[in-house]
Amino acid sequence: MMLKYYTKRYEVIMQGTYPASRKKIMLTTLAKDMEKAYAIPMQRDPAWEQNNEEIFSLYTRVATRKDM
C-alpha cells in the first residue's frame, strides 16, 4: 500500500477526538498493518531503516505515540 494512505490514517487518528484508550488501539493496529505491508523487521536493522527512511520515520512516530 502507499505510504500516503498510512500517513493519512496517522493524521486522522492524531487529530481525532477519540478517547485515549481508543487512540492507542487505533495506533497499535496501524503499526501492525505497516509491519505487514512493508515487512518491517522486529529487531533493529540499520540497513533496512536507511533504505526505507520515509516508512521508518512514520513507523517510529506511530510506535512512539502508541506507547504513550
PyMOL Python script that loads the backbone (N, CA, C, O; Angstrom):
from pymol import cmd

cmd.read_pdbstr("""\
ATOM      1  N   MET A   1       0.845  -1.194   0.000  1.00  0.00           N
ATOM      2  CA  MET A   1       0.000   0.000   0.000  1.00  0.00           C
ATOM      3  C   MET A   1       0.880   1.243   0.000  1.00  0.00           C
ATOM      4  O   MET A   1       2.070   1.196   0.314  1.00  0.00           O
ATOM      5  N   MET A   2       0.277   2.310  -0.348  1.00  0.00           N
ATOM      6  CA  MET A   2       1.037   3.548  -0.450  1.00  0.00           C
ATOM      7  C   MET A   2       1.264   4.174   0.921  1.00  0.00           C
ATOM      8  O   MET A   2       0.420   4.094   1.813  1.00  0.00           O
ATOM      9  N   LEU A   3       2.406   4.787   1.059  1.00  0.00           N
ATOM     10  CA  LEU A   3       2.755   5.443   2.313  1.00  0.00           C
ATOM     11  C   LEU A   3       1.772   6.569   2.629  1.00  0.00           C
ATOM     12  O   LEU A   3       1.490   6.836   3.798  1.00  0.00           O
ATOM     13  N   LYS A   4       1.257   7.222   1.609  1.00  0.00           N
ATOM     14  CA  LYS A   4       0.293   8.313   1.825  1.00  0.00           C
ATOM     15  C   LYS A   4      -0.932   7.819   2.591  1.00  0.00           C
ATOM     16  O   LYS A   4      -1.468   8.531   3.441  1.00  0.00           O
ATOM     17  N   TYR A   5      -1.367   6.614   2.292  1.00  0.00           N
ATOM     18  CA  TYR A   5      -2.520   6.020   2.971  1.00  0.00           C
ATOM     19  C   TYR A   5      -2.254   5.897   4.471  1.00  0.00           C
ATOM     20  O   TYR A   5      -3.100   6.259   5.289  1.00  0.00           O
ATOM     21  N   TYR A   6      -1.081   5.388   4.825  1.00  0.00           N
ATOM     22  CA  TYR A   6      -0.745   5.214   6.239  1.00  0.00           C
ATOM     23  C   TYR A   6      -0.520   6.562   6.925  1.00  0.00           C
ATOM     24  O   TYR A   6      -0.867   6.739   8.093  1.00  0.00           O
ATOM     25  N   THR A   7       0.054   7.497   6.197  1.00  0.00           N
ATOM     26  CA  THR A   7       0.251   8.838   6.752  1.00  0.00           C
ATOM     27  C   THR A   7      -1.094   9.484   7.055  1.00  0.00           C
ATOM     28  O   THR A   7      -1.268  10.098   8.108  1.00  0.00           O
ATOM     29  N   LYS A   8      -2.034   9.348   6.147  1.00  0.00           N
ATOM     30  CA  LYS A   8      -3.373   9.915   6.353  1.00  0.00           C
ATOM     31  C   LYS A   8      -4.063   9.253   7.545  1.00  0.00           C
ATOM     32  O   LYS A   8      -4.694   9.935   8.353  1.00  0.00           O
ATOM     33  N   ARG A   9      -3.948   7.941   7.659  1.00  0.00           N
ATOM     34  CA  ARG A   9      -4.534   7.242   8.812  1.00  0.00           C
ATOM     35  C   ARG A   9      -3.955   7.779  10.116  1.00  0.00           C
ATOM     36  O   ARG A   9      -4.684   8.000  11.082  1.00  0.00           O
ATOM     37  N   TYR A  10      -2.640   7.987  10.139  1.00  0.00           N
ATOM     38  CA  TYR A  10      -1.979   8.516  11.333  1.00  0.00           C
ATOM     39  C   TYR A  10      -2.518   9.906  11.663  1.00  0.00           C
ATOM     40  O   TYR A  10      -2.829  10.193  12.819  1.00  0.00           O
ATOM     41  N   GLU A  11      -2.629  10.757  10.669  1.00  0.00           N
ATOM     42  CA  GLU A  11      -3.122  12.120  10.885  1.00  0.00           C
ATOM     43  C   GLU A  11      -4.557  12.121  11.404  1.00  0.00           C
ATOM     44  O   GLU A  11      -4.890  12.885  12.310  1.00  0.00           O
ATOM     45  N   VAL A  12      -5.399  11.276  10.837  1.00  0.00           N
ATOM     46  CA  VAL A  12      -6.797  11.189  11.281  1.00  0.00           C
ATOM     47  C   VAL A  12      -6.858  10.752  12.743  1.00  0.00           C
ATOM     48  O   VAL A  12      -7.626  11.306  13.529  1.00  0.00           O
ATOM     49  N   ILE A  13      -6.058   9.770  13.100  1.00  0.00           N
ATOM     50  CA  ILE A  13      -6.034   9.291  14.491  1.00  0.00           C
ATOM     51  C   ILE A  13      -5.577  10.402  15.424  1.00  0.00           C
ATOM     52  O   ILE A  13      -6.207  10.650  16.452  1.00  0.00           O
ATOM     53  N   MET A  14      -4.491  11.067  15.073  1.00  0.00           N
ATOM     54  CA  MET A  14      -3.912  12.072  15.962  1.00  0.00           C
ATOM     55  C   MET A  14      -4.794  13.318  16.073  1.00  0.00           C
ATOM     56  O   MET A  14      -4.827  13.954  17.127  1.00  0.00           O
ATOM     57  N   GLN A  15      -5.499  13.669  15.017  1.00  0.00           N
ATOM     58  CA  GLN A  15      -6.338  14.863  15.039  1.00  0.00           C
ATOM     59  C   GLN A  15      -7.739  14.586  15.564  1.00  0.00           C
ATOM     60  O   GLN A  15      -8.487  15.510  15.881  1.00  0.00           O
ATOM     61  N   GLY A  16      -8.084  13.318  15.654  1.00  0.00           N
ATOM     62  CA  GLY A  16      -9.420  12.943  16.108  1.00  0.00           C
ATOM     63  C   GLY A  16      -9.610  13.169  17.597  1.00  0.00           C
ATOM     64  O   GLY A  16      -8.644  13.277  18.352  1.00  0.00           O
ATOM     65  N   THR A  17     -10.857  13.238  18.001  1.00  0.00           N
ATOM     66  CA  THR A  17     -11.189  13.449  19.415  1.00  0.00           C
ATOM     67  C   THR A  17     -11.588  12.123  20.062  1.00  0.00           C
ATOM     68  O   THR A  17     -12.587  12.039  20.777  1.00  0.00           O
ATOM     69  N   TYR A  18     -10.794  11.100  19.798  1.00  0.00           N
ATOM     70  CA  TYR A  18     -11.057   9.781  20.350  1.00  0.00           C
ATOM     71  C   TYR A  18     -10.563   9.706  21.791  1.00  0.00           C
ATOM     72  O   TYR A  18      -9.623  10.411  22.158  1.00  0.00           O
ATOM     73  N   PRO A  19     -11.184   8.860  22.612  1.00  0.00           N
ATOM     74  CA  PRO A  19     -10.648   8.629  23.955  1.00  0.00           C
ATOM     75  C   PRO A  19      -9.232   8.045  23.834  1.00  0.00           C
ATOM     76  O   PRO A  19      -8.912   7.384  22.846  1.00  0.00           O
ATOM     77  N   ALA A  20      -8.401   8.289  24.829  1.00  0.00           N
ATOM     78  CA  ALA A  20      -7.004   7.842  24.789  1.00  0.00           C
ATOM     79  C   ALA A  20      -6.892   6.336  24.562  1.00  0.00           C
ATOM     80  O   ALA A  20      -6.019   5.882  23.822  1.00  0.00           O
ATOM     81  N   SER A  21      -7.765   5.572  25.189  1.00  0.00           N
ATOM     82  CA  SER A  21      -7.704   4.113  25.031  1.00  0.00           C
ATOM     83  C   SER A  21      -8.006   3.696  23.587  1.00  0.00           C
ATOM     84  O   SER A  21      -7.372   2.782  23.059  1.00  0.00           O
ATOM     85  N   ARG A  22      -8.953   4.351  22.965  1.00  0.00           N
ATOM     86  CA  ARG A  22      -9.304   4.051  21.571  1.00  0.00           C
ATOM     87  C   ARG A  22      -8.174   4.456  20.632  1.00  0.00           C
ATOM     88  O   ARG A  22      -7.853   3.739  19.684  1.00  0.00           O
ATOM     89  N   LYS A  23      -7.576   5.614  20.906  1.00  0.00           N
ATOM     90  CA  LYS A  23      -6.467   6.100  20.086  1.00  0.00           C
ATOM     91  C   LYS A  23      -5.303   5.107  20.128  1.00  0.00           C
ATOM     92  O   LYS A  23      -4.664   4.838  19.111  1.00  0.00           O
ATOM     93  N   LYS A  24      -5.041   4.573  21.311  1.00  0.00           N
ATOM     94  CA  LYS A  24      -3.950   3.612  21.474  1.00  0.00           C
ATOM     95  C   LYS A  24      -4.212   2.351  20.649  1.00  0.00           C
ATOM     96  O   LYS A  24      -3.302   1.829  20.005  1.00  0.00           O
ATOM     97  N   ILE A  25      -5.444   1.867  20.670  1.00  0.00           N
ATOM     98  CA  ILE A  25      -5.813   0.688  19.878  1.00  0.00           C
ATOM     99  C   ILE A  25      -5.655   0.978  18.385  1.00  0.00           C
ATOM    100  O   ILE A  25      -5.138   0.148  17.637  1.00  0.00           O
ATOM    101  N   MET A  26      -6.097   2.142  17.963  1.00  0.00           N
ATOM    102  CA  MET A  26      -6.006   2.518  16.549  1.00  0.00           C
ATOM    103  C   MET A  26      -4.546   2.625  16.098  1.00  0.00           C
ATOM    104  O   MET A  26      -4.203   2.196  14.996  1.00  0.00           O
ATOM    105  N   LEU A  27      -3.694   3.191  16.942  1.00  0.00           N
ATOM    106  CA  LEU A  27      -2.275   3.317  16.612  1.00  0.00           C
ATOM    107  C   LEU A  27      -1.597   1.947  16.579  1.00  0.00           C
ATOM    108  O   LEU A  27      -0.743   1.693  15.730  1.00  0.00           O
ATOM    109  N   THR A  28      -1.977   1.071  17.499  1.00  0.00           N
ATOM    110  CA  THR A  28      -1.424  -0.285  17.512  1.00  0.00           C
ATOM    111  C   THR A  28      -1.800  -1.020  16.231  1.00  0.00           C
ATOM    112  O   THR A  28      -0.967  -1.704  15.635  1.00  0.00           O
ATOM    113  N   THR A  29      -3.041  -0.880  15.814  1.00  0.00           N
ATOM    114  CA  THR A  29      -3.498  -1.511  14.572  1.00  0.00           C
ATOM    115  C   THR A  29      -2.751  -0.941  13.372  1.00  0.00           C
ATOM    116  O   THR A  29      -2.351  -1.682  12.475  1.00  0.00           O
ATOM    117  N   LEU A  30      -2.566   0.358  13.359  1.00  0.00           N
ATOM    118  CA  LEU A  30      -1.824   0.998  12.272  1.00  0.00           C
ATOM    119  C   LEU A  30      -0.390   0.471  12.218  1.00  0.00           C
ATOM    120  O   LEU A  30       0.115   0.161  11.139  1.00  0.00           O
ATOM    121  N   ALA A  31       0.267   0.368  13.370  1.00  0.00           N
ATOM    122  CA  ALA A  31       1.641  -0.145  13.416  1.00  0.00           C
ATOM    123  C   ALA A  31       1.700  -1.574  12.875  1.00  0.00           C
ATOM    124  O   ALA A  31       2.594  -1.905  12.095  1.00  0.00           O
ATOM    125  N   LYS A  32       0.765  -2.412  13.281  1.00  0.00           N
ATOM    126  CA  LYS A  32       0.735  -3.803  12.803  1.00  0.00           C
ATOM    127  C   LYS A  32       0.497  -3.867  11.300  1.00  0.00           C
ATOM    128  O   LYS A  32       1.119  -4.668  10.604  1.00  0.00           O
ATOM    129  N   ASP A  33      -0.393  -3.034  10.806  1.00  0.00           N
ATOM    130  CA  ASP A  33      -0.664  -3.001   9.365  1.00  0.00           C
ATOM    131  C   ASP A  33       0.583  -2.588   8.584  1.00  0.00           C
ATOM    132  O   ASP A  33       0.872  -3.147   7.526  1.00  0.00           O
ATOM    133  N   MET A  34       1.315  -1.611   9.106  1.00  0.00           N
ATOM    134  CA  MET A  34       2.545  -1.168   8.449  1.00  0.00           C
ATOM    135  C   MET A  34       3.606  -2.264   8.486  1.00  0.00           C
ATOM    136  O   MET A  34       4.326  -2.472   7.509  1.00  0.00           O
ATOM    137  N   GLU A  35       3.699  -2.961   9.615  1.00  0.00           N
ATOM    138  CA  GLU A  35       4.676  -4.051   9.737  1.00  0.00           C
ATOM    139  C   GLU A  35       4.440  -5.106   8.665  1.00  0.00           C
ATOM    140  O   GLU A  35       5.385  -5.606   8.055  1.00  0.00           O
ATOM    141  N   LYS A  36       3.180  -5.438   8.441  1.00  0.00           N
ATOM    142  CA  LYS A  36       2.844  -6.444   7.424  1.00  0.00           C
ATOM    143  C   LYS A  36       3.095  -5.914   6.012  1.00  0.00           C
ATOM    144  O   LYS A  36       3.708  -6.598   5.192  1.00  0.00           O
ATOM    145  N   ALA A  37       2.633  -4.721   5.733  1.00  0.00           N
ATOM    146  CA  ALA A  37       2.720  -4.166   4.379  1.00  0.00           C
ATOM    147  C   ALA A  37       4.157  -3.932   3.926  1.00  0.00           C
ATOM    148  O   ALA A  37       4.485  -4.131   2.756  1.00  0.00           O
ATOM    149  N   TYR A  38       5.007  -3.513   4.849  1.00  0.00           N
ATOM    150  CA  TYR A  38       6.374  -3.149   4.486  1.00  0.00           C
ATOM    151  C   TYR A  38       7.420  -4.120   5.014  1.00  0.00           C
ATOM    152  O   TYR A  38       8.616  -3.854   4.899  1.00  0.00           O
ATOM    153  N   ALA A  39       6.995  -5.238   5.589  1.00  0.00           N
ATOM    154  CA  ALA A  39       7.921  -6.235   6.146  1.00  0.00           C
ATOM    155  C   ALA A  39       8.935  -5.569   7.077  1.00  0.00           C
ATOM    156  O   ALA A  39      10.142  -5.783   6.962  1.00  0.00           O
ATOM    157  N   ILE A  40       8.419  -4.761   7.997  1.00  0.00           N
ATOM    158  CA  ILE A  40       9.280  -4.057   8.947  1.00  0.00           C
ATOM    159  C   ILE A  40       9.869  -5.082   9.910  1.00  0.00           C
ATOM    160  O   ILE A  40       9.127  -5.831  10.546  1.00  0.00           O
ATOM    161  N   PRO A  41      11.196  -5.123  10.024  1.00  0.00           N
ATOM    162  CA  PRO A  41      11.830  -6.121  10.894  1.00  0.00           C
ATOM    163  C   PRO A  41      11.536  -5.857  12.373  1.00  0.00           C
ATOM    164  O   PRO A  41      11.456  -4.708  12.809  1.00  0.00           O
ATOM    165  N   MET A  42      11.376  -6.933  13.128  1.00  0.00           N
ATOM    166  CA  MET A  42      11.097  -6.807  14.560  1.00  0.00           C
ATOM    167  C   MET A  42      12.325  -6.314  15.326  1.00  0.00           C
ATOM    168  O   MET A  42      12.203  -5.555  16.287  1.00  0.00           O
ATOM    169  N   GLN A  43      13.499  -6.750  14.894  1.00  0.00           N
ATOM    170  CA  GLN A  43      14.733  -6.269  15.509  1.00  0.00           C
ATOM    171  C   GLN A  43      15.293  -5.143  14.657  1.00  0.00           C
ATOM    172  O   GLN A  43      15.108  -5.105  13.440  1.00  0.00           O
ATOM    173  N   ARG A  44      15.980  -4.232  15.320  1.00  0.00           N
ATOM    174  CA  ARG A  44      16.537  -3.070  14.623  1.00  0.00           C
ATOM    175  C   ARG A  44      17.472  -3.512  13.504  1.00  0.00           C
ATOM    176  O   ARG A  44      18.338  -4.364  13.705  1.00  0.00           O
ATOM    177  N   ASP A  45      17.290  -2.933  12.338  1.00  0.00           N
ATOM    178  CA  ASP A  45      18.093  -3.245  11.161  1.00  0.00           C
ATOM    179  C   ASP A  45      18.464  -1.929  10.479  1.00  0.00           C
ATOM    180  O   ASP A  45      17.702  -1.409   9.664  1.00  0.00           O
ATOM    181  N   PRO A  46      19.650  -1.389  10.819  1.00  0.00           N
ATOM    182  CA  PRO A  46      20.055  -0.091  10.259  1.00  0.00           C
ATOM    183  C   PRO A  46      20.018  -0.036   8.728  1.00  0.00           C
ATOM    184  O   PRO A  46      19.688   1.003   8.157  1.00  0.00           O
ATOM    185  N   ALA A  47      20.349  -1.128   8.072  1.00  0.00           N
ATOM    186  CA  ALA A  47      20.327  -1.133   6.601  1.00  0.00           C
ATOM    187  C   ALA A  47      18.894  -0.963   6.098  1.00  0.00           C
ATOM    188  O   ALA A  47      18.654  -0.199   5.163  1.00  0.00           O
ATOM    189  N   TRP A  48      17.937  -1.671   6.711  1.00  0.00           N
ATOM    190  CA  TRP A  48      16.533  -1.541   6.309  1.00  0.00           C
ATOM    191  C   TRP A  48      16.055  -0.119   6.575  1.00  0.00           C
ATOM    192  O   TRP A  48      15.379   0.484   5.741  1.00  0.00           O
ATOM    193  N   GLU A  49      16.411   0.409   7.739  1.00  0.00           N
ATOM    194  CA  GLU A  49      15.999   1.766   8.112  1.00  0.00           C
ATOM    195  C   GLU A  49      16.522   2.788   7.110  1.00  0.00           C
ATOM    196  O   GLU A  49      15.808   3.716   6.733  1.00  0.00           O
ATOM    197  N   GLN A  50      17.755   2.618   6.686  1.00  0.00           N
ATOM    198  CA  GLN A  50      18.352   3.556   5.728  1.00  0.00           C
ATOM    199  C   GLN A  50      17.692   3.438   4.352  1.00  0.00           C
ATOM    200  O   GLN A  50      17.492   4.443   3.670  1.00  0.00           O
ATOM    201  N   ASN A  51      17.360   2.230   3.952  1.00  0.00           N
ATOM    202  CA  ASN A  51      16.740   2.005   2.644  1.00  0.00           C
ATOM    203  C   ASN A  51      15.264   2.384   2.612  1.00  0.00           C
ATOM    204  O   ASN A  51      14.677   2.507   1.537  1.00  0.00           O
ATOM    205  N   ASN A  52      14.667   2.567   3.780  1.00  0.00           N
ATOM    206  CA  ASN A  52      13.230   2.860   3.882  1.00  0.00           C
ATOM    207  C   ASN A  52      12.995   4.020   4.847  1.00  0.00           C
ATOM    208  O   ASN A  52      12.175   3.921   5.761  1.00  0.00           O
ATOM    209  N   GLU A  53      13.710   5.104   4.640  1.00  0.00           N
ATOM    210  CA  GLU A  53      13.693   6.226   5.585  1.00  0.00           C
ATOM    211  C   GLU A  53      12.299   6.795   5.838  1.00  0.00           C
ATOM    212  O   GLU A  53      11.937   7.044   6.988  1.00  0.00           O
ATOM    213  N   GLU A  54      11.520   7.001   4.792  1.00  0.00           N
ATOM    214  CA  GLU A  54      10.183   7.592   4.969  1.00  0.00           C
ATOM    215  C   GLU A  54       9.259   6.648   5.729  1.00  0.00           C
ATOM    216  O   GLU A  54       8.522   7.076   6.618  1.00  0.00           O
ATOM    217  N   ILE A  55       9.298   5.390   5.386  1.00  0.00           N
ATOM    218  CA  ILE A  55       8.477   4.391   6.073  1.00  0.00           C
ATOM    219  C   ILE A  55       8.892   4.304   7.532  1.00  0.00           C
ATOM    220  O   ILE A  55       8.049   4.307   8.428  1.00  0.00           O
ATOM    221  N   PHE A  56      10.196   4.227   7.765  1.00  0.00           N
ATOM    222  CA  PHE A  56      10.695   4.104   9.131  1.00  0.00           C
ATOM    223  C   PHE A  56      10.357   5.336   9.963  1.00  0.00           C
ATOM    224  O   PHE A  56      10.051   5.217  11.150  1.00  0.00           O
ATOM    225  N   SER A  57      10.409   6.499   9.361  1.00  0.00           N
ATOM    226  CA  SER A  57      10.079   7.730  10.073  1.00  0.00           C
ATOM    227  C   SER A  57       8.634   7.711  10.558  1.00  0.00           C
ATOM    228  O   SER A  57       8.362   8.009  11.721  1.00  0.00           O
ATOM    229  N   LEU A  58       7.713   7.363   9.672  1.00  0.00           N
ATOM    230  CA  LEU A  58       6.304   7.293  10.059  1.00  0.00           C
ATOM    231  C   LEU A  58       6.089   6.188  11.086  1.00  0.00           C
ATOM    232  O   LEU A  58       5.384   6.391  12.075  1.00  0.00           O
ATOM    233  N   TYR A  59       6.680   5.038  10.863  1.00  0.00           N
ATOM    234  CA  TYR A  59       6.517   3.911  11.786  1.00  0.00           C
ATOM    235  C   TYR A  59       7.019   4.285  13.186  1.00  0.00           C
ATOM    236  O   TYR A  59       6.395   3.926  14.185  1.00  0.00           O
ATOM    237  N   THR A  60       8.122   4.991  13.257  1.00  0.00           N
ATOM    238  CA  THR A  60       8.666   5.424  14.547  1.00  0.00           C
ATOM    239  C   THR A  60       7.700   6.366  15.250  1.00  0.00           C
ATOM    240  O   THR A  60       7.494   6.251  16.459  1.00  0.00           O
ATOM    241  N   ARG A  61       7.105   7.297  14.508  1.00  0.00           N
ATOM    242  CA  ARG A  61       6.115   8.207  15.107  1.00  0.00           C
ATOM    243  C   ARG A  61       4.913   7.436  15.642  1.00  0.00           C
ATOM    244  O   ARG A  61       4.440   7.697  16.748  1.00  0.00           O
ATOM    245  N   VAL A  62       4.427   6.494  14.855  1.00  0.00           N
ATOM    246  CA  VAL A  62       3.277   5.683  15.273  1.00  0.00           C
ATOM    247  C   VAL A  62       3.627   4.888  16.528  1.00  0.00           C
ATOM    248  O   VAL A  62       2.868   4.885  17.498  1.00  0.00           O
ATOM    249  N   ALA A  63       4.765   4.222  16.509  1.00  0.00           N
ATOM    250  CA  ALA A  63       5.170   3.382  17.641  1.00  0.00           C
ATOM    251  C   ALA A  63       5.378   4.209  18.907  1.00  0.00           C
ATOM    252  O   ALA A  63       5.022   3.772  20.001  1.00  0.00           O
ATOM    253  N   THR A  64       5.949   5.391  18.762  1.00  0.00           N
ATOM    254  CA  THR A  64       6.180   6.257  19.919  1.00  0.00           C
ATOM    255  C   THR A  64       4.861   6.711  20.527  1.00  0.00           C
ATOM    256  O   THR A  64       4.700   6.690  21.748  1.00  0.00           O
ATOM    257  N   ARG A  65       3.931   7.115  19.697  1.00  0.00           N
ATOM    258  CA  ARG A  65       2.629   7.600  20.180  1.00  0.00           C
ATOM    259  C   ARG A  65       1.796   6.494  20.817  1.00  0.00           C
ATOM    260  O   ARG A  65       1.091   6.736  21.797  1.00  0.00           O
ATOM    261  N   LYS A  66       1.869   5.289  20.275  1.00  0.00           N
ATOM    262  CA  LYS A  66       1.041   4.209  20.819  1.00  0.00           C
ATOM    263  C   LYS A  66       1.527   3.771  22.192  1.00  0.00           C
ATOM    264  O   LYS A  66       0.765   3.197  22.970  1.00  0.00           O
ATOM    265  N   ASP A  67       2.786   4.039  22.489  1.00  0.00           N
ATOM    266  CA  ASP A  67       3.346   3.659  23.787  1.00  0.00           C
ATOM    267  C   ASP A  67       3.222   4.759  24.831  1.00  0.00           C
ATOM    268  O   ASP A  67       3.681   4.591  25.961  1.00  0.00           O
ATOM    269  N   MET A  68       2.610   5.876  24.474  1.00  0.00           N
ATOM    270  CA  MET A  68       2.464   6.985  25.424  1.00  0.00           C
ATOM    271  C   MET A  68       1.283   6.756  26.338  1.00  0.00           C
ATOM    272  O   MET A  68       1.004   7.584  27.205  1.00  0.00           O
TER     273      MET A  68
END
""", "prot")
cmd.dss("prot")
cmd.show_as("cartoon", "prot")
cmd.util.cbc("prot")
cmd.orient("prot")
